[in-house]
Amino acid sequence: MPNISWMRTAMNALYRQANTRHAWHPSFSPAFVISVMLLVGLVMAPGAVLAQSHSVSEGPYVLRASTVSSESLPEETARANGIHHDPRRGVLNVMVAEKKDRALLTTHARVHADARDLTGQRRRIPMREIDSNGSVTYLGTYDFVEGEVIDFLIEAEPMRGDRKLRLTFRDRLWTEK
């Protein structure tokens, strides 16, 4: 049995960042449970490449995003979020949070996402809001080709803010073998 104490520490830190409105106890918000299941599914999946989180801060707001192959998600998590396992489908997860009293609280925002391949072909990624028990995240799915390099552009405008956050990052996804 591998030593996974580092995972417990990481999950505790993620919880404090993602959902500071609740104390650490068994009744987690569904959005938090989904986020943790995504993380655990990625860590435990044999041969899976871990999703790398990307972020940008602007004033009191933070925009974070990560992407992963849909096959890396546990079946229950995928089903609960209307995501179909497909070897060539990726999942983009976005969170917008506001810094308040040394805590990050997720907030509603208008989120738009695009993916571009290296030839410059643009694909819009439809994003949907998941608002559960005071925690808000945004999910979108897109198709990819084995080993394709994709540049992501995410723009988010917090509903209560006067700023537009913009995040770009490059990723390459592989199918599960």
PyMOL commands that set and color helices and strands:
alter all, ss='L'
color gray80, all
select helices_A, chain A and resi 5-18+30-44+70-72+75-80
alter helices_A, ss='H'
color red, helices_A
select strands_A, chain A and resi 54-58+61-69+89-100+103-106+109-117+122-125+127-132+135-143+149-158+165-172
alter strands_A, ss='S'
color yellow, strands_A
deselect
rebuild
show_as cartoon
